[in-house]
């Protein structure tokens, strides 16, 4: 949804808002406990500084555990452990030589910038390596001392990995079950909300994330059942889209014959909600809920008999959805029984080849990252600049804790203006409050080592817990945590707090200045994203229509479901990306609201095209008819979509794409098929209406 408030008010609202779902209390506690052994060992042996180095290793690698689920998290943490160890050694060696340090920072910054091509986990691991490099560049020591400190950092990092693996047996499959439950709850909300367009583009994201990397100690049968439940949710999503198409007339109060579809949607919403609730409940309550969901099943079957006794024969989608829901209930009860078991003798590591294939695919795509217009390349360049400029300014001003300048600039810098300013404001405000709070507390009492250790662990817990919930609160706790770690090695708290506040302000200013000088405005990226969205939606529509062609009649109804799912995921991802860019564009300074409104209208129209394509895809899962000329019709739709995409990219340039002709006439036997004819007719009309919106968007862009 596009913001209606001004960009600066929206930024302040983001700084103050707390995302409750982002609170990580249990994960934060596990990561915070990784700080305890190094600090205790350091104080007990008298090597407090070494213990703090190990705690730093545990702190930074703990953040990497927030990305991924199981095997992917373990892989990222192991890579991060190696990265922070090397960074600690190199940073300590290069510290006395400013020119060498600037070169090393530039290399590290560039690598961290392009690491985003390999996923958020790799990007996070690379950024932690950069932060450790910056921190240890403030020490400056010989080779022997650098080796010792880097080994302490490695020890703390490995401790976090051990704590992570130890929690796997206790987690069972709760996360996987809850993620699939969230998918079904969102399907329930969609069916209940009287929708007019396709389901949300990010509706299936959480389930795909968890089931792509399940718990290696989880029961294999439960994992298989959960994956089938997730695949079933994708099919149910198609069936719901078909019902929404039928029910649109009643939603608009223009037709009464669609009442059966609305009643069916409402009953389906109840059952989908029951499935989602059951999967999300704790294991001890699942047996009770199984009986409750069975009662919902009986009520649903009875309501089906009452609502659509005649429609079921003429509209096979009803029978399809009823069978899908029945299967989902069966699988849900099966998962509830098996999901609490833990497999200890041997690890169910899943398909490791899939991870290797993913890595190879991302390596093949690395060339695109290095293209001249790559957004990641721009971000890598900005990251190099903030690290080099921040370090140089810290040395020029002679700041005692000057490393905080480049580190603040690096973590504040985001890929968009709004995120950079938001983080800059939150980081500055959080640092000032955290520094003042710890300074005042230290003035009242002189804490012992024991009190400081407990304080550091508690503050670290709060830092992790608020990391994804609110960056402002996270900055408060992080600053307090760092000042407390300086206090335990004997650094004056007051001077540390003042210097850190100055360095934070300077680092935030560097990040914002670099982004303004070398920007990546969302409004410049949006036309390309909109074009990709239209193009992928056209490819999906073509594939669906082609499956109705008579050339497939001899296939005994065999459908390449996987190919359609791949195209559907591509279209869904492109719609999600366009929506994200539109959201970011609305908060950028200088953005014209007319451009936001017209781009939003294009997105809404494509969502409607997606609804129609999904509804037709659902019909393919039933015993449907085949028609001649559907391949030609699908090709015409794709050509029209490609023309519209090229038109979006041509605004402001000297060349226009070659226009395409009208689609071929509909087959006569298709016209006789009432339901399919209406769906396909509206699909073609929707793509044609999309052209008018694109021309309107072009006129606005050219005026700007």
N, C-alpha and C positions, 0 to 999 in steps of 0.2 A: 504494500500500500504506500502510495506517495505521500510524503509529509505535507501538511498544509501550513505549518508554521514556518517562520523565517529560518534561514540556514544557521545563524548564530544561536537562535533560541533552541533549535533542534540539537546543536552540538552540546549546549549546556544541559539539555534534558538527558542526552546520552551519558554525560559525565555523572549525573546524579542518579541515574536509574540503576537498580540492582536486579540482575537476572537471577531469580531464585533457583531456577533449574541448573544454573552454573555453579552453585555452591557445592564444593567437593570436601565435605567434612571427613568422611572415612578415608578417602584417598589422601587427603591432606595430612591426616594423622599418621598414616603409614609412612609417607615421605618425611614427615617431621621426626619420626622416631629414628630415621637414618642419620640425623644430626647428633643424636645422643652419645653413642659409643665413641666417636672421634673426640668429642669435647671432654668426656670423662677420662679417656686415656691420656689426652694431652695434658689435662690438669694434674692427673695422678702421677704422671712421669716427669712433670716439669717442662715438657715441650708443648706449651700452650699454643705457640704459633703454628707448629706442625699439625696439631689437632684442629685448629681453625682452617688450615689448608684442606685437610680431609673433609671438614664440614662444608667447605665451599664446593668441593667435588660432589658431595652428596646433595647439596642444595640445587645446583644447576642441572644435574642429571635427573633429579626428581621431577623437574618440570617436563622433561622429555616423556616421562611415563604418562602424561596427560594425553599424548597423541597415540592413536592406535588402540588395540585391545589386548592381545596376548602375544602371539609370535611376532607380530609387527612391532609391538612395543618393546619386546625383548631385543629385537634386532636394532631398533633405533637407539635404545639405551646402551647397547654394546658399542655401536658406532660413536655415540656421544662420549662414552668413557674413553675411547681411544683419542677422540678429537680434543677433549679437555685436557688430557694428559700431555699430548704433544703441544697444545697451546700454552699450558703452564710453563713447560720447559722453554719453548721458543720465546715467550713473552719475557721471562726472567732474564734470558740471555741477551735479548735485543734491547732491553730497557735503557742501558747506558748510552746507546747510539741512536740518536733521534732519527737520522735519515734511514737507517736500517729498519727501525721500528715502523716508520711511515710506510715503507715498502711492504713489510710483512702485513701490516694492517690492510693495505690496499688489496693484497692477494687474498687474505682471509675474508675481507668484505665482499669481494667479487664472487668467491666460491659460495659464500653464504647466501648471496643474492640469487644465484642461479639454482641453488639447492631446492628452491620451491618447485622446480620441474619434476622432482622425484617425490613430491607429496609433502603434506604438512609435518609429518614426523621427521623426515630428513631435514626439512627447513629448520625445525626447532632444534635438532641436534647441532646443526651448523651454527645457529645463532648462539647457542650455549658455548660453543668453542670460541666464538668471537669474544663473548663476554669474559671468559676466563683469560684469554690472551690479553685483553685490556686490563683486567685486574692485576695480573702478575707482571705486566709491564711497569707497574709502579714500584716493584720490589728491587730489581737489579741485583743480580748475584752471579757468582761464578758457575762453572759447569757443574761442579760437585753439589753445590747448594741447589741449583736448578733441578738436578736429577732427583735429589731427596724430596723437594717440594712437589715435583710432578708425581712421584710415587705415592705421596700422601694423598694427593688429589685422586689418583687412580683407586686407592683404597676406599675412599669415601664413595666414589662412583660405583665400585663393585658392590659395596654394601647395599646401595639402593637396589641394585639388580637382584641381590639375594632376597631382600625383603619383598620385592615384587613377586618373585616366583613362589615364595612361601605363602602368599595370599591366594594363590590359584585354587588350592583344594577347598578353601572356605567360600569361594565365590560361586561354585557349582556352575549352573547355567542361568543364574538369576538375571544377569545383564542381557543375555540373548533373548530370554523369555520376555523380559520387560520391553525390549526394543520391538519385538514382533507384536506384543500387546499394544504398544503405542501406534503401530501401523493400523491395527484393527480399530482402535479407538478413533483414529483420524478418519478412517473409512466410515465409521459410525457417525461422526460429526458431519461429514460430507453428505451422507444420505439424509440426515435429519435437518439440514439447514436450507432446504428448498433451493438447491443449487441451479444455476443457469449455464455454468461453464464447466470445463474439465476439472478434475480433482487437482489439488495443489501440486506443483511440480516437485516439491520436496517431501511428498507424502511417504515415500518408501525409503528415504535416505537412511534413517536410523537402523532399520532392519538389515539393509544391505551392508552397512558398516560392521555391525556385530557379527552377522553370519558369514561374512567374508573372512573372519579371523576368530573362530570360536575357541572356547576354553579347551586346551589340549587334554585336560583331565575330565571333561564332561562326558556324560554317557553317550556313546556313538548313536544309539537308536534315537535318543532324544534330539540330537543334533540333526539327524536325517529328517525327523518329523518336523522340527522347526523350519528347516529349509523348505520342506514341502508346504508348510503353512504359509511361508513367505511367498512362494511361487503362486499359491492359491490366492493370496491377497492381491497379487497382480491381476489374476483372472477375474476376481470379484470386482476389482476396480473397473475393468472393462464392462462387466455386466451392469454395474451401477451407472456407468456413463450411458449405456443404452437405455436404461430406465429413465434417467434424467432427460434424455432427448424426448421420450414419449410423454413425460410429465410436464414439459415446459409450458404447454398450452394452459394447463390448470394453474400453474404458478402465476401465469400472466392473466388469469381470470378470463381467458378467451375461449377455452374449450373445457367441456365437462366430461368428455369421454376418457380423459386421462386420469380420472380419479383412482382407477385401479392401480395405476403405476405409483401414484403418490402414497396410497395406503401400503402398497408392497414395500416401497422405500422406507416408510416409517417402521414397519415391522422388521425389515432387514437391519435398520439402524439399531433397534433394541438388541437383536441377537449379536450383531458385530460388537456392540458395546460390552455385552456379557462376555464374549470371547476375550476382548482386550483386557477387561478387568480381571478375569481369571488368570491370564498369563502374567499379569503384573503383580498379583498378590504373592505374599510370602508363602513358602512351601508348606508351612503348617496349616494354612487356611485353604489350600487348594482342594482337599477332599470334600469340604463342605460346599464349595462353589460349584463343583462338578454336578451335584444334584440340582443346584439352582439353574445352571445353564441347560440342563436337560428339560427342566420345566419351561424355560424360554423356548426351547426347541419345539416342544409339544404345542405351545401357544402359537408359535410361528406357523407350523404346519396347518393348524386349525384356521388361522387367519387367512392363509393362502387359499384354502378351500372356500372361504366365505367371500374373499375380495375378488378373486379372478378365476372362477370356475370355467368361464368360457374363454377368457383371454389366454389361458395357459395353452390351449390348443392352437390358437392362431398366432401366438407369440412365444416361440420356443425359448426365448431368453429367460422367461420366468422359470421354466423347469430347470434350465441350466443354473440359474442363480440358487434355486432351492437345493440342487445337488451339491453345489459348491459350498453352501453354508452347512449342509449336513456333514460333508467331509471335513470342513474346518472344525466343527464341534467334536467329531471323533478324534481328530489329531490333537486338539487342545487337551482333551482328557488323557490321551496317551502321553503327551508331553508333561502334564502335571504329575503323572506317576513316575516317569523316568527321569525328569529333570533334576530331581534332588539327589540322584546317585552320583558318586564320584568314582572314576576309574583310576585306580592307583597302579596296578601292575602294567606298566607300559604307557606311553603317551600316545593319545590320538592326535597326532600333529597335523592331520588333514592333508591337503594337496599342496605340498611344498613347491611343486612345480609351478603352481599358479603364481606364487610370489616371485619365483625366478622369471617367469614369463612377463610379469608386470614390470620387473626391473629392466628386462631387456627392451620392453616396449618403450619405457621412459627414456632409456639410453638412445633408442632410435629417434625419439622425438626431441633430443637435446639440440639438434641442429636448428629446429624451429625457434628454440629459445634464443639462439645467437643471431637470429635474423635482425635486420636493422630496425624494424618496427616492433620488436618484441617488448611487451610490457615488463617481463621479468628482467630483461637486459637493462632497461631503463632503471628499474629498481636496484639492480646490482650496482649500476653506476652511481646512483644517489647514495647507496650504502658506503661505497668507497669514499665518496666525497665527505660524508659526515664523520667517518672515522678519522680520516686524514686531517680534515679541518679542525675537528674537535680536539684531537691530540696536539696539534700545532698550537692552537689557541691556549690550551691548558699549560703548555710549556712557556708560551710567550708571556702569560700573566703570572707565571710562577705559583700556580695553585698547588697547595701541599697534597691534596687528594684529587689532583687534576684528572685522574683516570675516569672519574665519574662523568666528566664532560662527554667524551666519545661514547661511553657506555649508554648514557642517557639518550644521546642523539641517535644511537643505533636502535634502541628498543622503542623509541618514540616514533621513528620513521616508519610509515606504513605505505601501502601501495596507492592510497588515495588521500586527497587533501583533508577530507573530513576526519578520517581516522588519525592522521598525523596531528591535527590540531586538538582533537579530543584527547588523545594520549598525552600530548604536551601539557594541556591544562590539568589533566588528572595527575600526571607525574609531578608537576610543579606544586600543586596544592597538597598532594599527599606527602611529598617530601618535606615541605615546610611544617605541616602539622606533626608528622612523625618525628622530625628532628626536634621541634620545640617540646613535644611531649616527653621524649626520653631525656632531654636536657633538664627539664624541670624536675623530673623524677629523680635523676641522678643528683640534683642539688639538695634534695630532701634526705636521701639515704645514700650510704656508701655500700653498694651490694657486694656480697662475697662471691667467690667463684661458683659456689653451689646455686646461689640465687640467679646469677647470670646465666648459668647453663639451663636452668628451668625456664628462665625468661626467653632465651634464644629458641628453645624447643617450642614454647607456646606461641611466640611470635611467628616462627616458621610455619607452624600449623595454620595460624590465621592467614598467613601470606598465601599458602597453597589453597586454602579453602575459598578465598575471595578472588583467586587469580582469574577465573572466568566469569565471576559474578559481577564485579565492579572494579575497574582499573584504578579508580581513585582510592578505594579502601585498600586494595592490593598495594598501592604505592605507600600508603601510610605504614602498613605492617612491614613491608620490605625495608623501608628506610629505618624503622625502629630496630628491625632485626640486624641490619648491617652495623648500625651504631653500637648495638649491644655486643656484637662480635669484636668490634674495635675496642670496646671497653674491657673485654676479658683479656686482651693482650696488653692492656695498660695504656691505650691511647686516650687522651683527654676527651670526654664526651662533648663538652661545649664547643671546643674548636672544631671537632669533627662535624658536628651538626651544622654549624654556620658555613663551613667550607662546602659541605654537601649541598646545602640549599643554593649557594651561589653557582656551584658547578651544574646543578640541575637546571637552573634558569638558563645558563649559557648553552647547555646541551640541547634543551628544548628549542631555543632560538635558532641554533645551528640547523636542526632538523627541519624546522618550518621554512627557514630561509632557503635551504637547498632544494626543498620541494617546490617552492615558488619559482626559483630560478630554473629548475629542470622538472616541470610538472608533467603529470599524466592525468589529464582531466577526463572524468568519466563521460562527459558530453562528447568528447572526441572518440571515445571507444564505443559509444552506444550504437551508432549506425552500423558498424561492423558486426556487433552482437545481434542487433535486430535482423540484419541480413542473414546471418547464420541460423537464427531462429526460424525465419520464414523458409529457408532452404531445407533445413532438416525436417520441418513439419511437412513440406511438400514431398520429400522422399518417403516419409512414413505413410502419407496418404496414398502415394503411388503404389507402394508395396501392398497395402491393404486392398485397394481396388483391384489390383492385378490378381489377387487370390480368388476373386469372384469370376474370373474369365473361364470360358468353357474349356480352354486348354488344360485346366487343372481338374476337369471332371473325371478324367481317367485315373487320377491319383487316389481314388477312393477316399477323397476328403482329406488326404494327408496334407498337413500344413507345416511349413517351416516356422514353428513357433519361436524358436530361438532367434532366427533372423528378424522376425517382427519385434521381438522383445529388445533386441539390440537397437533397432531403429527407433523404437518407442523411448528407450532410455536416452538416446542421443537427442531426440526432440524435446524430451522432458528436461534434460540438463541445459539445453540451449535456452529454454524458456526461463529456467531458474536463474541462469547467468544474466539474461537480459533484465529480469526483475531486480536483481541485486545491483546492477549498474544503474538502473533507473532510480533506485533508492539512494545510491550514493550521489548521483548527479543532482538530485533535488536539494542537497545541502551544500553544493559548491557555490562559491560566490560568482556572480555574473551569469548564473543560469536563468534563462527566460522561462517563465512558467508556461508559456504557450508551447514551448518545445517539450516540456515535461508532460503536459496534458495530451498532446498529439501522440507522443511515444507511448504513453499509457493506453491510449485508445488502440494503437496497433497491437500492443501486448494483449489487451482484452479480446480483440478480434482473433488473434492467433490462438488464444485459449479456447475460444468457441470452435475454431477449426479442429483443435485437438479433441474436444468433446465429441465431435461428429466422427472423427477418425477412430477414436476409441470405441464408440458405439458400433461402428461397422466392424471393427476387429472382434468385438464380442459376438457379433452374428456369425463370424467365421468359426466359432467354437460350437455352433449348433449345426443341425442338418439343414444346410442352406441351399439355395438354388445357384446355378452357374449361368452366366450370360455372355453372349458374344460381344466383342469390342471393349471389354473392360480394361485390357492392357493398354489400348490406345487412349482410353479415357484417363487412366492413371498417368500415362506419359504426358498428356496434355496438362494435367494438374501440376506435375512436377516442372514442366517447362514454364508454366505461368508463375509458379513460386520462384523459380530461378530468375525469371525476368524481374519480378518484384524485388528480389534480393539485390540483383545488379543495379536496379533503379535506386535503391537505398544508398548504394555505394557511389553512385554517379553524381549525387547532388554536390555542386560546387566544382565539378570537374568539367572538362571541355567535351567529353564524349558521353553519349547516351546509349544504353543497350538497345539491341534490335527488338522491336515489339514482336509478340507472338500472336497467332491467330486465335479465334474462339475455339473452345473445346468441341469435339465431334458430337453429333446428335446422340441422344441416349438410345440404347437398344429398345426395340418395341416390347420385348418380353420383360425388360427391367421396369418399364412404365407400368406394366400390369401388376408388378409386385409392390404393393402399396407402401409397406414399411421401408423396404430398402430404397425404393425410388425417392421417398421423402428425404431419407438420410443423405443419399448421394447428391440429390438436387441441392439440398442446403449446403453440403460440403463444397460443391462447385461455386454456388452463389457466394459463400463466405470468402473463398479465395478471391473472387472477383471484386467483392466489396472491400477487401483488404487493399486493393490497388488504389482506391480513392483515398483511403487514410494515409497511404504512403505518399501520395502526391501532396496531400495537405501538410504532412510532416516536412516534405521537401521545400514547400513554399515558406514554411516557418524558418527552416534552417538557412535558406538563402537570404531571408530578410535580416536574420541575425548577423 
